[in-house]
Amino acid sequence: MATLDKDARKGFWSRSGTFGICGAFEGPDKLSWKVLAQCQEDGVAAVPVNPDLDEVLGVAAVDDPSGIESLAGIVCVRLDPHATDAVERAGELGVPVWLSLRTASDGARAAAERTGADVIADACPLMYLDAGSYHGFHRFVAEAFGKY
């Protein structure tokens, strides 16, 4: 497993292909919804990953990230067992996985070691996707305090 550094976090969203966003998508105030909406706003190709949903924000959901053509990476904003599953799939599919804040469980870290998945952990994906508003300011503050 390689825990990816700040340069990898900065470059994650510029990878070529489509991102799988693993989330519950319970509503506009939830992080998974916000990440997918920001991808749409920024022109970043993204697909919701949730076997319990047909579509989110007009985009057809898939049951598993392996169903995404030209998969660039996986973003997981769900707690275990979903985070561990996302890391396992990322390792199998050879793409990096971003575990949002508080999703990097012991199980997810063990899965990364087992599969060799490259992981970004404990950072908000919106800080690196959305350069404007609150998230850009959050990134500025984090960078000023060496947490970026």
N, CA, C and O of each residue as an XYZ file, in Angstrom:
592
protein
N       0.846     -1.181      0.000
C       0.000      0.000      0.000
C       0.881      1.230      0.000
O       1.888      1.289      0.705
N       0.499      2.193     -0.783
C       1.152      3.495     -0.746
C       0.109      4.510     -0.304
O      -0.954      4.633     -0.913
N       0.425      5.233      0.763
C      -0.447      6.324      1.157
C       0.005      7.527      0.357
O       1.141      7.982      0.489
N      -0.870      8.030     -0.457
C      -0.493      9.068     -1.404
C      -0.342     10.420     -0.721
O      -1.100     10.756      0.189
N       0.631     11.184     -1.165
C       0.976     12.462     -0.559
C       0.182     13.616     -1.167
O      -0.715     13.409     -1.984
N       0.530     14.833     -0.753
C      -0.252     15.992     -1.196
C      -0.177     16.203     -2.705
O      -1.140     16.692     -3.296
N       0.924     15.855     -3.340
C       0.987     15.991     -4.797
C      -0.004     15.046     -5.473
O      -0.638     15.401     -6.466
N      -0.127     13.841     -4.922
C      -1.098     12.893     -5.462
C      -2.527     13.376     -5.220
O      -3.393     13.213     -6.079
N      -2.773     13.975     -4.045
C      -4.111     14.515     -3.770
C      -4.448     15.616     -4.769
O      -5.565     15.684     -5.280
N      -3.472     16.473     -5.040
C      -3.709     17.569     -5.990
C      -3.980     17.037     -7.390
O      -4.793     17.607     -8.118
N      -3.320     15.963     -7.776
C      -3.463     15.423     -9.122
C      -4.557     14.390     -9.291
O      -4.871     14.002    -10.416
N      -5.140     13.940     -8.196
C      -6.141     12.876     -8.258
C      -7.270     13.206     -9.229
O      -7.617     12.389    -10.081
N      -7.842     14.400     -9.100
C      -9.002     14.762     -9.910
C      -8.662     15.063    -11.367
O      -9.565     15.205    -12.191
N      -7.378     15.163    -11.698
C      -7.019     15.407    -13.099
C      -6.720     14.112    -13.845
O      -6.348     14.147    -15.018
N      -6.877     12.972    -13.179
C      -6.666     11.687    -13.850
C      -7.684     11.520    -14.973
O      -8.825     11.971    -14.870
N      -7.260     10.880    -16.022
C      -8.113     10.652    -17.178
C      -9.080      9.503    -16.898
O      -8.683      8.458    -16.382
N     -10.336      9.702    -17.239
C     -11.332      8.656    -17.066
C     -12.484      9.122    -16.210
O     -12.732     10.319    -16.066
N     -13.185      8.159    -15.646
C     -14.383      8.414    -14.855
C     -14.166      7.924    -13.435
O     -13.603      6.851    -13.217
N     -14.616      8.714    -12.475
C     -14.462      8.380    -11.069
C     -15.720      7.704    -10.545
O     -16.838      8.079    -10.898
N     -15.519      6.706     -9.702
C     -16.630      6.067     -9.008
C     -16.767      6.697     -7.638
O     -15.813      6.708     -6.861
N     -17.944      7.222     -7.335
C     -18.193      7.847     -6.045
C     -19.059      6.894     -5.222
O     -20.256      6.762     -5.477
N     -18.460      6.239     -4.245
C     -19.177      5.287     -3.392
C     -19.791      6.041     -2.227
O     -19.083      6.570     -1.369
N     -21.104      6.082     -2.207
C     -21.776      6.818     -1.147
C     -23.210      6.390     -0.982
O     -23.750      5.628     -1.784
N     -23.825      6.901      0.087
C     -25.229      6.608      0.346
C     -26.136      7.562     -0.426
O     -27.280      7.222     -0.728
N     -25.632      8.756     -0.747
C     -26.389      9.756     -1.526
C     -27.762     10.025     -0.917
O     -28.774     10.024     -1.618
N     -27.784     10.254      0.391
C     -29.050     10.427      1.116
C     -29.706     11.783      0.885
O     -30.880     11.960      1.212
N     -28.975     12.737      0.330
C     -29.565     14.042      0.068
C     -28.491     15.080     -0.168
O     -27.306     14.803      0.019
N     -28.893     16.279     -0.577
C     -27.948     17.324     -0.965
C     -27.005     17.790      0.138
O     -25.988     18.418     -0.155
N     -27.315     17.500      1.390
C     -26.441     17.922      2.474
C     -25.373     16.882      2.815
O     -24.542     17.125      3.690
N     -25.379     15.746      2.153
C     -24.421     14.672      2.427
C     -23.215     14.763      1.496
O     -23.335     15.196      0.350
N     -22.058     14.352      1.999
C     -20.806     14.510      1.262
C     -20.819     13.791     -0.082
O     -20.339     14.345     -1.071
N     -21.352     12.576     -0.146
C     -21.356     11.852     -1.422
C     -22.112     12.641     -2.481
O     -21.671     12.727     -3.627
N     -23.237     13.210     -2.107
C     -24.049     14.017     -3.019
C     -23.262     15.247     -3.454
O     -23.244     15.597     -4.634
N     -22.608     15.904     -2.487
C     -21.840     17.117     -2.778
C     -20.671     16.828     -3.713
O     -20.390     17.620     -4.613
N     -19.988     15.706     -3.512
C     -18.859     15.349     -4.382
C     -19.349     15.109     -5.805
O     -18.757     15.616     -6.758
N     -20.423     14.342     -5.956
C     -20.955     14.079     -7.298
C     -21.422     15.379     -7.957
O     -21.155     15.602     -9.138
N     -22.110     16.230     -7.210
C     -22.588     17.505     -7.759
C     -21.417     18.394     -8.170
O     -21.477     19.050     -9.210
N     -20.346     18.424     -7.361
C     -19.189     19.247     -7.700
C     -18.476     18.697     -8.931
O     -17.990     19.468     -9.758
N     -18.410     17.388     -9.057
C     -17.835     16.785    -10.267
C     -18.621     17.250    -11.487
O     -18.031     17.637    -12.496
N     -19.946     17.214    -11.398
C     -20.768     17.658    -12.516
C     -20.501     19.123    -12.829
O     -20.366     19.495    -13.995
N     -20.425     19.952    -11.803
C     -20.183     21.381    -12.006
C     -18.824     21.648    -12.640
O     -18.686     22.546    -13.471
N     -17.819     20.865    -12.247
C     -16.458     21.057    -12.740
C     -16.164     20.306    -14.037
O     -15.065     20.422    -14.579
N     -17.134     19.538    -14.542
C     -16.923     18.781    -15.766
C     -16.056     17.552    -15.574
O     -15.422     17.087    -16.521
N     -16.020     17.016    -14.349
C     -15.262     15.805    -14.045
C     -16.221     14.619    -14.153
O     -17.260     14.604    -13.492
N     -15.890     13.645    -14.965
C     -16.752     12.481    -15.153
C     -16.800     11.657    -13.874
O     -15.764     11.253    -13.346
N     -18.008     11.409    -13.378
C     -18.187     10.648    -12.151
C     -19.511      9.893    -12.192
O     -20.496     10.351    -12.770
N     -19.501      8.723    -11.562
C     -20.666      7.849    -11.524
C     -20.911      7.437    -10.075
O     -19.975      7.056     -9.371
N     -22.175      7.512     -9.623
C     -22.469      7.037     -8.273
C     -22.370      5.516     -8.197
O     -22.809      4.802     -9.098
N     -21.784      5.039     -7.100
C     -21.677      3.599     -6.869
C     -22.493      3.267     -5.627
O     -22.122      3.621     -4.507
N     -23.612      2.582     -5.847
C     -24.480      2.167     -4.753
C     -25.481      1.167     -5.322
O     -26.293      1.522     -6.178
N     -25.431     -0.083     -4.853
C     -26.322     -1.105     -5.406
C     -27.795     -0.890     -5.072
O     -28.661     -1.541     -5.655
N     -28.087      0.014     -4.142
C     -29.469      0.250     -3.736
C     -30.152      1.381     -4.499
O     -31.325      1.672     -4.264
N     -29.415      2.021     -5.415
C     -29.972      3.174     -6.125
C     -29.949      2.962     -7.634
O     -29.078      2.270     -8.161
N     -30.913      3.564     -8.318
C     -30.946      3.515     -9.781
C     -30.185      4.688    -10.391
O     -29.485      4.530    -11.392
N     -30.326      5.876     -9.778
C     -29.652      7.062    -10.294
C     -29.528      8.106     -9.194
O     -30.274      8.105     -8.214
N     -28.568      8.992     -9.388
C     -28.359     10.131     -8.492
C     -28.025     11.330     -9.366
O     -27.144     11.253    -10.222
N     -28.717     12.424     -9.156
C     -28.481     13.647     -9.923
C     -28.504     13.407    -11.433
O     -27.747     14.022    -12.184
N     -29.373     12.517    -11.854
C     -29.525     12.227    -13.268
C     -28.484     11.296    -13.857
O     -28.461     11.085    -15.070
N     -27.619     10.733    -13.021
C     -26.579      9.816    -13.490
C     -26.928      8.409    -13.016
O     -27.181      8.201    -11.829
N     -26.944      7.451    -13.923
C     -27.246      6.072    -13.564
C     -26.204      5.534    -12.596
O     -25.001      5.663    -12.825
N     -26.678      4.933    -11.514
C     -25.779      4.348    -10.520
C     -25.359      2.945    -10.968
O     -26.080      2.264    -11.696
N     -24.183      2.539    -10.517
C     -23.701      1.186    -10.758
C     -23.562      0.472     -9.421
O     -23.412      1.102     -8.374
N     -23.616     -0.859     -9.479
C     -23.503     -1.664     -8.266
C     -22.068     -1.743     -7.763
O     -21.825     -1.877     -6.564
N     -21.135     -1.658     -8.683
C     -19.728     -1.913     -8.368
C     -18.858     -1.048     -9.283
O     -19.210     -0.845    -10.444
N     -17.736     -0.538     -8.787
C     -16.885      0.304     -9.637
C     -16.352     -0.400    -10.885
O     -15.979      0.264    -11.852
N     -16.311     -1.728    -10.875
C     -15.824     -2.440    -12.057
C     -16.745     -2.236    -13.255
O     -16.356     -2.517    -14.389
N     -17.967     -1.747    -13.015
C     -18.900     -1.476    -14.099
C     -18.703     -0.118    -14.749
O     -19.485      0.274    -15.615
N     -17.667      0.602    -14.341
C     -17.404      1.933    -14.893
C     -16.302      1.833    -15.944
O     -15.185      1.403    -15.657
N     -16.638      2.238    -17.157
C     -15.660      2.221    -18.243
C     -14.601      3.300    -17.993
O     -14.933      4.413    -17.583
N     -13.354      2.979    -18.236
C     -12.226      3.910    -18.054
C     -12.177      4.471    -16.633
O     -12.068      5.681    -16.437
N     -12.257      3.585    -15.655
C     -12.239      3.990    -14.253
C     -10.915      4.675    -13.912
O      -9.841      4.104    -14.101
N     -11.007      5.909    -13.406
C      -9.817      6.695    -13.048
C      -9.455      6.553    -11.582
O      -8.285      6.661    -11.217
N     -10.446      6.313    -10.742
C     -10.231      6.205     -9.309
C     -11.555      6.057     -8.598
O     -12.623      6.230     -9.186
N     -11.466      5.733     -7.323
C     -12.654      5.543     -6.500
C     -12.579      6.513     -5.332
O     -11.531      6.675     -4.706
N     -13.698      7.151     -5.051
C     -13.818      7.998     -3.869
C     -14.861      7.341     -2.976
O     -15.991      7.109     -3.407
N     -14.490      7.040     -1.739
C     -15.426      6.410     -0.812
C     -15.724      7.362      0.331
O     -14.821      7.819      1.032
N     -16.995      7.651      0.506
C     -17.426      8.520      1.594
C     -18.356      7.760      2.540
O     -19.237      8.346      3.170
N     -18.145      6.448      2.628
C     -18.962      5.603      3.506
C     -18.058      4.859      4.490
O     -16.915      4.520      4.184
N     -18.599      4.621      5.659
C     -17.889      3.868      6.691
C     -17.884      2.385      6.361
O     -18.552      1.952      5.422
N     -17.145      1.618      7.118
C     -17.110      0.167      6.921
C     -18.494     -0.455      7.087
O     -19.303      0.014      7.887
N     -18.751     -1.497      6.337
C     -17.827     -2.286      5.525
C     -17.558     -1.713      4.140
O     -16.756     -2.265      3.386
N     -18.216     -0.616      3.801
C     -18.097     -0.046      2.459
C     -16.688      0.461      2.156
O     -16.207      0.301      1.034
N     -16.026      1.064      3.131
C     -14.675      1.586      2.895
C     -13.713      0.447      2.590
O     -12.904      0.547      1.667
N     -13.792     -0.620      3.349
C     -12.927     -1.775      3.094
C     -13.216     -2.363      1.723
O     -12.289     -2.706      0.990
N     -14.483     -2.482      1.369
C     -14.857     -2.988      0.038
C     -14.290     -2.100     -1.070
O     -13.782     -2.603     -2.072
N     -14.378     -0.783     -0.889
C     -13.867      0.147     -1.909
C     -12.366     -0.006     -2.087
O     -11.872      0.030     -3.214
N     -11.638     -0.174     -0.999
C     -10.186     -0.351     -1.083
C      -9.858     -1.670     -1.779
O      -8.966     -1.725     -2.625
N     -10.571     -2.716     -1.426
C     -10.337     -4.008     -2.080
C     -10.579     -3.918     -3.582
O      -9.782     -4.425     -4.371
N     -11.673     -3.278     -3.980
C     -11.978     -3.136     -5.409
C     -10.927     -2.283     -6.102
O     -10.517     -2.597     -7.219
N     -10.484     -1.206     -5.453
C      -9.449     -0.349     -6.047
C      -8.173     -1.142     -6.289
O      -7.550     -1.024     -7.344
N      -7.788     -1.950     -5.307
C      -6.589     -2.769     -5.478
C      -6.736     -3.769     -6.614
O      -5.809     -3.959     -7.402
N      -7.894     -4.405     -6.701
C      -8.155     -5.365     -7.774
C      -8.170     -4.699     -9.145
O      -7.714     -5.277    -10.131
N      -8.701     -3.475     -9.198
C      -8.859     -2.776    -10.475
C      -7.652     -1.913    -10.835
O      -7.584     -1.373    -11.939
N      -6.706     -1.781     -9.916
C      -5.481     -1.028    -10.203
C      -5.662      0.475    -10.275
O      -4.978      1.146    -11.047
N      -6.581      1.014     -9.475
C      -6.793      2.462     -9.436
C      -6.631      2.951     -8.001
O      -6.793      2.174     -7.060
N      -6.314      4.218     -7.828
C      -6.228      4.750     -6.463
C      -7.611      4.921     -5.849
O      -8.617      5.033     -6.550
N      -7.630      4.938     -4.538
C      -8.881      5.137     -3.814
C      -8.700      6.273     -2.811
O      -7.684      6.357     -2.122
N      -9.691      7.130     -2.746
C      -9.706      8.249     -1.802
C     -10.711      7.909     -0.721
O     -11.905      7.781     -0.993
N     -10.232      7.761      0.511
C     -11.103      7.530      1.659
C     -11.299      8.866      2.355
O     -10.352      9.430      2.903
N     -12.509      9.365      2.335
C     -12.766     10.675      2.920
C     -12.572     10.621      4.432
O     -12.326      9.562      5.009
N     -12.686     11.754      5.037
C     -12.476     11.871      6.480
C     -13.223     10.791      7.256
O     -14.403     10.539      7.011
N     -12.534     10.169      8.176
C     -13.069      9.172      9.107
C     -13.496      7.859      8.461
O     -14.146      7.051      9.123
N     -13.163      7.616      7.210
C     -13.521      6.334      6.596
C     -12.338      5.370      6.539
O     -12.516      4.201      6.195
N     -11.152      5.832      6.866
C      -9.954      4.985      6.795
C      -9.874      4.104      8.044
O      -9.106      4.378      8.966
N     -10.666      3.063      8.053
C     -10.735      2.129      9.180
C      -9.536      1.183      9.181
O      -8.758      1.144      8.227
N      -9.402      0.427     10.261
C      -8.357     -0.599     10.318
C      -8.569     -1.618      9.202
O      -7.609     -2.088      8.592
N      -9.839     -1.960      8.938
C     -10.146     -2.913      7.872
C      -9.742     -2.381      6.507
O      -9.195     -3.118      5.687
N     -10.011     -1.100      6.259
C      -9.646     -0.497      4.973
C      -8.128     -0.444      4.822
O      -7.600     -0.708      3.742
N      -7.425     -0.103      5.904
C      -5.954     -0.070      5.845
C      -5.377     -1.470      5.613
O      -4.417     -1.630      4.860
N      -5.958     -2.474      6.256
C      -5.513     -3.858      6.047
C      -5.781     -4.297      4.612
O      -4.958     -4.987      4.010
N      -6.923     -3.905      4.064
C      -7.237     -4.241      2.673
C      -6.234     -3.594      1.731
O      -5.840     -4.202      0.736
N      -5.818     -2.376      2.028
C      -4.824     -1.696      1.200
C      -3.488     -2.442      1.247
O      -2.836     -2.613      0.217
N      -3.086     -2.878      2.416
C      -1.838     -3.652      2.548
C      -1.947     -4.950      1.761
O      -1.008     -5.338      1.066
N      -3.080     -5.616      1.868
C      -3.302     -6.905      1.220
C      -3.339     -6.789     -0.301
O      -2.811     -7.655     -1.000
N      -3.956     -5.730     -0.819
C      -4.156     -5.609     -2.266
C      -3.134     -4.714     -2.958
O      -3.017     -4.726     -4.184
N      -2.391     -3.935     -2.165
C      -1.436     -2.992     -2.754
C      -2.080     -1.727     -3.283
O      -1.469     -0.995     -4.061
N      -3.313     -1.464     -2.868
C      -4.031     -0.280     -3.351
C      -3.340      1.000     -2.895
O      -2.866      1.093     -1.763
N      -3.288      1.973     -3.778
C      -2.810      3.309     -3.430
C      -3.978      4.058     -2.795
O      -5.076      4.097     -3.352
N      -3.736      4.651     -1.630
C      -4.804      5.238     -0.829
C      -4.501      6.689     -0.475
O      -3.387      7.030     -0.078
N      -5.494      7.515     -0.625
C      -5.498      8.849     -0.035
C      -6.464      8.737      1.129
O      -7.611      8.325      0.950
N      -6.008      9.100      2.324
C      -6.845      8.923      3.499
C      -6.924     10.196      4.325
O      -6.003     11.012      4.359
N      -8.063     10.330      4.987
C      -8.269     11.383      5.973
C      -8.129     12.792      5.414
O      -7.601     13.684      6.077
N      -8.598     12.980      4.208
C      -8.631     14.317      3.605
C      -9.951     14.463      2.869
O     -10.451     13.507      2.277
N     -10.505     15.646      2.909
C     -11.780     15.889      2.245
C     -11.568     16.008      0.735
O     -10.803     16.862      0.287
N     -12.231     15.170     -0.049
C     -12.045     15.246     -1.499
C     -12.486     16.582     -2.089
O     -11.971     16.998     -3.127
N     -13.427     17.255     -1.444
C     -13.889     18.544     -1.960
C     -12.828     19.633     -1.824
O     -12.842     20.601     -2.584
N     -11.919     19.492     -0.880
C     -10.845     20.479     -0.734
C      -9.978     20.524     -1.987
O      -9.389     21.557     -2.308
N      -9.905     19.411     -2.682
C      -9.035     19.302     -3.848
C      -9.812     19.369     -5.153
O      -9.234     19.630     -6.207
N     -11.099     19.139     -5.091
C     -11.939     19.201     -6.281
C     -12.480     20.613     -6.482
O     -12.434     21.149     -7.589
N     -12.984     21.203     -5.425
C     -13.642     22.500     -5.484
C     -12.681     23.591     -5.028
O     -12.396     23.704     -3.836
N     -12.189     24.380     -5.948
C     -11.233     25.432     -5.609
C     -11.907     26.672     -5.051
O     -11.238     27.535     -4.483
N     -13.206     26.774     -5.201
C     -13.912     27.970     -4.754
C     -14.568     27.784     -3.406
O     -14.548     26.691     -2.840
N     -15.128     28.813     -2.913
C     -15.943     28.852     -1.702
C     -15.247     28.289     -0.473
O     -14.034     28.413     -0.300
N     -16.044     27.676      0.359
C     -15.612     27.147      1.650
C     -14.473     26.143      1.499
O     -13.522     26.166      2.280
N     -14.559     25.279      0.524
C     -13.579     24.200      0.391
C     -12.202     24.723      0.002
O     -11.186     24.233      0.495
N     -12.167     25.706     -0.873
C     -10.891     26.320     -1.213
C     -10.272     27.020     -0.017
O      -9.057     26.974      0.179
N     -11.113     27.673      0.786
C     -10.623     28.326      2.000
C     -10.122     27.281      2.987
O      -9.087     27.480      3.624
N     -10.831     26.185      3.120
C     -10.419     25.084      3.992
C      -9.043     24.566      3.559
O      -8.177     24.323      4.399
N      -8.847     24.400      2.259
C      -7.551     23.946      1.744
C      -6.472     24.972      2.067
O      -5.372     24.597      2.471
N      -6.768     26.266      1.895
C      -5.809     27.325      2.203
C      -5.373     27.252      3.670
O      -4.181     27.324      3.971
N      -6.333     27.109      4.573
C      -6.022     27.032      5.995
C      -5.205     25.765      6.298
O      -4.227     25.816      7.043
N      -5.609     24.649      5.726
C      -4.884     23.396      5.942
C      -3.436     23.511      5.448
O      -2.507     23.041      6.105
N      -3.261     24.136      4.298
C      -1.913     24.321      3.760
C      -1.085     25.231      4.669
O       0.098     24.973      4.890
N      -1.697     26.286      5.194
C      -0.992     27.206      6.081
C      -0.498     26.522      7.355
O       0.535     26.902      7.906
N      -1.228     25.524      7.815
C      -0.859     24.801      9.032
C      -0.177     23.464      8.752
O      -0.053     22.627      9.646
N       0.263     23.266      7.515
C       1.000     22.053      7.165
C       0.179     20.796      7.124
O       0.740     19.704      7.208
N      -1.125     20.899      6.999
C      -2.014     19.724      6.960
C      -2.490     19.420      5.550
O      -3.277     18.494      5.352
N      -2.032     20.174      4.579
C      -2.509     20.070      3.196
C      -1.836     18.959      2.462
O      -2.122     18.734      1.286
